[in-house]
Structure formats: C-alpha cells, structure tokens
C-alpha cells in the first residue's frame, strides 16, 4: 500500500430518486439502503481502506452533511472532510480535493469515486484499483473504470474504446469517446458491438496528470484552487473555500475534462457494479421471495408480486393484490408508485416540496 | 322528553373489518372514522341526548373499554357504564342493561342501539325514535327500525312485513320474519318486492315487554339477570356481573328473542343509515374527489382512482398508479388491499395476531 496513494470519495449528492427513503436531510449515501448494516458511504470508505492508507482518504461533501460524515466515519480526521459551501457538480469538487492533496504530496496518485454505488466481487474491485493505480502512477494518462455491459441499459453513460477492441477483463485501452445516456435503440447497438463500456464514474490519475488536464481544459477552475496552495490544511482553508467555491461554474468532470482530454484510458473492470440510481436498479440487486417481492422486513403479502417494499423498523404491514409497485415508508412519508413510473418520483418530490417546504 | 325513556347503547364490538384503524385496543365505535371531529360513540350519545334524558342513557361495553368511554363521554356517571367481563353477543348485553333499568324504573320505555352506525338526516331519525317510543309505551309490542333498501345489499339482514304491505315512511307494520344476510339473487328479489326492510339493529320496547319476551324465549338469561335486582346500582353490582355474565350463552337478541316472538313490529324509517360494516360501506358514505378517491387528508395522487385512503395526521403521502384500493395506516400498521378483497381483512388480522400476539 503506497503512501502516495490517495482517494477522493464524492459524497455531496442530494438525489431525490430514492425518495422518501433518501431525503435532502439524509441522502442515499448516508443510508443503509441495501440492509447490510452499513451505509453506502461506510461501505465505500472501508472498501478503499484496504488499498489506500486511511489518512489519505478524503470525503468531499456539502457542508450540511458534516455531522453525518463524522457520525458514520468516526475514525476520520477533520482535514479529511472537505466541505462544499455550494453544489457545483463534480469538476469543482475534484479540483478542490486534488489541489489540497497536491499541496501536501506532489507525488500523489489518486482514485476518485462516488460514495453511493454498489460494488460486488470486492476482491476483483481491489485488484482493478491496484492495477489502475500502478498504471497511472507510471504514466501521465487519465484512467477510468469501464464496466462490461450485461444489458442494453439506457440509464448509464458509455465509454467507447479506440480501434473497436473487445477488451479482456482487466485490460486497459485508449478511449475514443464518452457518450451520454443512449436511447434504447442506441443502447442495443452499444451492447452488441462490444466496444462500449459503462462509465462507472470511478477515475484514477496522478495528481500532476489531472492538474495538467484542469489547466488545459478548465483553467478558470484550476486557477481558483491553485490560489489556495498556502491555505490548505490551515485554519484559513474554510474561509478560502467559502469565498472561492461558490464562484466556480457548475460542470461535471466528464464534460469539463474527460471528454476533452486526449490521454484518457479505460480499464475493463471485472467486478459487479450498479450506480443504484433508481428504486428499479436497487430492486434488481436485492434478494427476492418466490413471488419476486423484495422486502426489507416481515410483510404479510397476499396475491402480490414483483414489488419493492421498504418499511421502517417495527412497522406491521399487510399488502394484498399489489403487483409491480414500489412501496416505501420513511418517518412521516409514504410512497406508493408503479415500478415503471419511478422516474416521475423527482416530480412528485417537487410537488411535496412546493406544498410543505420540505421533502 | 319523558323521564321514563331510556337508551341502551351497545359499544362492546371488537370487529376487525376496519383494521388497522380499528384494533382490539380501540375498535371502530371509539374512532372518528368519518373525520367529523367526533367518534361514532360520541355521535350516537349526542344524538340520543336530544330525545332521552342524559342520565337515562346507558353504555354497555367490554370492561377493557371503560377508560375510553369515560374519556369520550366525560359527562357520564359511573352507573351509566355497564361493563361486560366477557363477550356474549347482544342478548346477555341487553338483558343486563334491561334488568338494571327495570330495577330503577318499572315504567321504562327503552331504545336499544348500536354505537357504531352512521345516521344521516338526524331530525327524521329523532322523529322516528319519538314515534317508536310513543308506540311501544302504549302497547306490549316489540318494535324494530327497518330501513327501506336502496340497493340489493347482501351485507345486511332483512325484515319481512306481513301481508306484503309496502309501507309508507314512518308507518308501523307487523313483522312476518327476520332473515339472515341473503345471496345476491335473493337480495334482488327482496329489493324488488318492497316488503323487505334492512334490519338496523335498533330496537324499541317497554321494559315489561322485553322482560316478558326474555322470560318466554330466553328464560335462562332472564333468570340470571333478574337475580340481580337487589344489587344493581350498589357496590355489589360489579362482583355479581363478574360472576354471572360469563356463564351466559353467546346469543344475539335477533336469534334469541326477535325471531321467536310473535308481537314484533317494524317502523319504516326514513333516515339514511349505514352499519359502516366494512371499508367499502364507509367509502360509499365519504366525500370523494373527481377521481372518486376518498382521502381523509392531503395526499399527492397521480393516475389514481376509486381508492379509500386513510392516514394519520402529519403523514405525507404520494400515491401513483393505484386504482380500487384501500390504503390505511394507523400507528405502527399499514394496510394495502384491493377494495374487492376487503372481506379477507379479518383473516389478514388473524395472521398478524398469530405472528405478533397483537393486532
């Protein structure tokens, strides 16, 4: 485990697609959404601890989640929690963490990862991370982890490799292009071609490589954060970030850097992955009864199938005649929604916010 | 308002058909199931107060509901609450209250009524009660209130009048027979014939008339309670009832007395009535939105129709794509059940009781 290896865990998301379990006050990454006894953030942190020194793991999140992070990761030190005073998407988030790490260790090699994804086959994941860190530490390339598609998924972005290679597991190839979420027709073509990989949002690079890329493609952002080199790890860091961060433009690392850089590679990852982006994708990953109901605790089910039911502890529930529904109760909120209509949940949440001023 | 008029309100039911709103610990009569701000028991009591002296209104219920009755009817005196130590159906319940009233007032005329029914057009109800009390106080007949059917309902018992009369509103006729709940084919014949009336379970008689009827048709019950003539309204009443009541057989007043007596009359009532026996019958009586959803508070509804939704205060609910369902949440319990399957709720409740030892 190299002392120059670092990890940036992005934990600032406030998605409403898992409402009402995930709410603004406690979004998905802070929940034990899989019922394993650990939150997604805790799982992510403990996964990286096996390959990266604990003290080199940084959490970037909105400042309203400071207490949640301290509570869920009790061993973490103050300087490892980077607090965003505003939401500005992934590019400013990564730039802040990168320039802070570089102020301490110019030889850093860094993994950037979301905090709220599902990773199965962890040993292979760790192997891929080690291989990736080894690759980037010996070159100036930017690396992303690509997942071999198992279905023509329309909910993910895709990465196309150059020269139409079909990669072996663990192989690394040059990226031709990043694509947005495709239509189902396009997704089928991607899936069958073999040269497209799901974009996992997990990136690896040397600190110097990504700083060069920021300088080349998002200079205004890199200028803002390089100006803080003297304040990182000091009492003035917070005030500096409070001032600078909100002035950054709202832009993703994919759009701002990865799609523009010409030194991007993809590692064909072998582990099982889901971004757990929707109730439907969670349903796919949960264990189910013989009627294909995924329930998180005892429910009295009659004539009911293909439901995802998530209820708080102590709730007694009888469900009869319900098929293909999402039923979620959390504290003061109850959601009953057809599985096929779950993309509308964010609109429902907006209606609730308009009425009650909260979700 | 005659000082010899009395009322016996039966409030001992523990039906599970309104589960989970109605539970063993707090059944339907103690709930504000219509959302009016008053429980069904309170509504029943206040309705009779307009035609019967308050101090002559007696509540008979299971002893586990003593506190609920005192809480909901704060003006009531101790001797007006008659507590059953065991459930024994309506005949022993009515016999107990009758012999107690007769020990105080041998000239009593008595109305017996359930505590958990819905009465609309209250002025007409009161008029019918006055007319009925006048009729029974001047004769030795037993009178029941019959409701003119508005549909071929299979959930009610029917009363057939003699000589195939079609009664005018408010008219009184001799009863030919009491019938059990009919099949739909029979109910249609009853409905079309015009000589059948819904059995409302509201009875009127002189105390002497019903005592005579008990003596004639249920002598073992009348002997038990007449033996208590000296203890009613004394400190020994409770101990006497504790001993005697559980030894009574479990039998209804309809089966034990009314069907056997030959001096039974029916008053053709003009008010609107429902026994509120099921969620479906409640749904019929509730006001509904343009999609025919009956909800007891703000619910965010999308693509949903014909639902009955009853949620506790403060619950935020989003319901999408649900049609013809009953959704009820109460404290720690959630029920989602198709409207057409509501007769199975009592079986669901049994399953819950077997698992948790409570409902």
Boltz contact constraints between the chains, C-beta under 6 A:
constraints:
  - contact:
      token1: [A, 300]
      token2: [B, 351]
      max_distance: 6.0
  - contact:
      token1: [A, 314]
      token2: [B, 332]
      max_distance: 6.0
  - contact:
      token1: [A, 315]
      token2: [B, 332]
      max_distance: 6.0
  - contact:
      token1: [A, 316]
      token2: [B, 332]
      max_distance: 6.0
  - contact:
      token1: [A, 316]
      token2: [B, 333]
      max_distance: 6.0
  - contact:
      token1: [A, 316]
      token2: [B, 352]
      max_distance: 6.0
  - contact:
      token1: [A, 317]
      token2: [B, 334]
      max_distance: 6.0
  - contact:
      token1: [A, 318]
      token2: [B, 335]
      max_distance: 6.0
  - contact:
      token1: [A, 318]
      token2: [B, 348]
      max_distance: 6.0
  - contact:
      token1: [A, 319]
      token2: [B, 336]
      max_distance: 6.0
  - contact:
      token1: [A, 320]
      token2: [B, 337]
      max_distance: 6.0
  - contact:
      token1: [A, 320]
      token2: [B, 341]
      max_distance: 6.0
  - contact:
      token1: [A, 321]
      token2: [B, 338]
      max_distance: 6.0
  - contact:
      token1: [A, 321]
      token2: [B, 341]
      max_distance: 6.0
  - contact:
      token1: [A, 322]
      token2: [B, 336]
      max_distance: 6.0
  - contact:
      token1: [A, 332]
      token2: [B, 314]
      max_distance: 6.0
  - contact:
      token1: [A, 332]
      token2: [B, 315]
      max_distance: 6.0
  - contact:
      token1: [A, 332]
      token2: [B, 316]
      max_distance: 6.0
  - contact:
      token1: [A, 333]
      token2: [B, 316]
      max_distance: 6.0
  - contact:
      token1: [A, 334]
      token2: [B, 317]
      max_distance: 6.0
  - contact:
      token1: [A, 335]
      token2: [B, 318]
      max_distance: 6.0
  - contact:
      token1: [A, 336]
      token2: [B, 319]
      max_distance: 6.0
  - contact:
      token1: [A, 336]
      token2: [B, 322]
      max_distance: 6.0
  - contact:
      token1: [A, 337]
      token2: [B, 320]
      max_distance: 6.0
  - contact:
      token1: [A, 338]
      token2: [B, 321]
      max_distance: 6.0
  - contact:
      token1: [A, 341]
      token2: [B, 320]
      max_distance: 6.0
  - contact:
      token1: [A, 341]
      token2: [B, 321]
      max_distance: 6.0
  - contact:
      token1: [A, 348]
      token2: [B, 318]
      max_distance: 6.0
  - contact:
      token1: [A, 351]
      token2: [B, 300]
      max_distance: 6.0
  - contact:
      token1: [A, 352]
      token2: [B, 316]
      max_distance: 6.0
